[in-house]
Amino acid sequence: MEFLRPATWREALEAKAAHPGAVPIAGGTDVMVELNFDRHRPEVLIDLTTVPELAEWAPDGDVLRIGAGVPYARLIEELGTRVPGLAMAGRTVGSPQIRNRGTVGGNLGSASPAGDAHPPLLAAGAGVEVESVRGSRVIPAHEFFTGPKRNALADDELIAAIRIAPAPGPQQFSKVGTRNAMVIAVCTFAVSLDPAAGTVGTGIGSAGPTPLRAREAEDFLAAELDWDGPLEDAVARRFGELVARAASPIDDVRGSADYRRHALGVLARRTLTWAWHEHRSGRQECA
């Protein structure tokens, strides 16, 4: 196995162009597991930890551009109030050691249906900035996942950054597992409310071949909500039903398909209730 360690982003892109089958490694929290269990043995590894711009974030117009190498620990500490849904998901990732090493870019590269960062990215309408020596492009998060552990990257492309708008309103994330962290999720759900635009975003994890949006649930909720009034129980229940219906789960060692659908309905109602309470409390404080 050849190990490449580019010092610049340009060198990294050139290395990927020269070795299309090469696997990039940053935190290594997914790649090293695959290597240690001999599930994957690439001919070339490209170490991205020495590329400084991947570990940086900054505002870029109306969005935040978060480098693919920013670890969860920094994302939680430095951006927790700006992208709260993503930060909530980050707090459930592994142990403190894993959060110090693992990155959202790595989570996207692995493209696992159970990736904790994926639902809040979907709910927030985030984009994935990818680049090659040919140029760069932004792939909407809902188009990035193409199958179980498969993504829309071309063979010569690397993930450069995540592009995500600061939260326009309350965001929530919740996860079902045998414990809160250091576990692969049975299912996850994220919701994002934009009171000014009157829109709702959702993200479902570990309940389909790819992370999913519950579009019918989003449209229903946006149409039914009275943003100045209370959250009706019937609306919350129907939202949960539509979220569960959007999932496409399977039976496996972590849970049955029926359990996942039931759990998603519960998570959807709970996260919506929490987000609505935050929305109404914020309006009352402003008043």
C-alpha positions, 0 to 999 in steps of 0.5 A: 500500500502506497501512502501519500501525504500532500502538503497542499490542497492542489497536491492532494487533488493532483494525487487523486487525479493520478490515483483515482482508486486512492482512499483519502484519510483524515480522522481515520475513524472509518477508514482505519476500521475498514483496514484493521478488519481487512474489509478494504485494502486500497492500493493508495492512501492520501493523508489529508491531515496536513492540508491546512485549508481543510481544517478551516471554516468561515462565512461565505456570503449567506452560508458557512463554509466548513472545511471537510477536515474540521473535527466534530469537537471544534464544530460543536465548540465553535459552531454550536449556536450557528448550526445547532442541529449538526452540533447536536448530531456531533455530540452523539458521535463516538467518544471524545477521542473520536469527536476530536478526530472524526470529521463531517467530511469523512462521514460524507465520504463513507456515505453510510445510511447510519451516518449521524451527520447526514440527517441534519445536513439534509434538514438544513438544505446543506451542500457538499463542495467537491473539487478535482483538478478539473474544477469544483462544484456543489452537490446538494446533500439530498443528491449526494447519497446514491446508495448504501455507502455510495456517493456522487463523487467522481473518481478524481474528486475530493470533498472540500467543504460543507456549505450550510446556512446558519440556522434560520430557526430552531433545529433538533436532532434525536437518535435511537440506539442502545446508548446515546453515543458510541453506537451505530444508530437504530434510526435518527431524525433531524428537523429544521424550522424556518419561521420567516420563510414558513418552511420545514426541513427533515432528515432521516438516518439509518432507515433506508438505503441512503439518508432520506428527506420526508418531503411529504411531511415537510410540505404537510407541516409547512401548510398546517402550522400556525407559526404564531399559535400552539402546535396542535396534537393532530398536526404533530401526530400526522407529521410523525406518521408521514415521517415514518411512511417516508422511511424504507427500513430493513430488519437487521441486528439493530432493529426491525423495520417495524420498530424503526418506523414506529421509532421515527414517528416518535422521534418526529413528534418529539423533535418537532415539539422541542423545536416548536417550544423553542420557536414560541419561547423565542417569540415570547422573549422578543415580545 
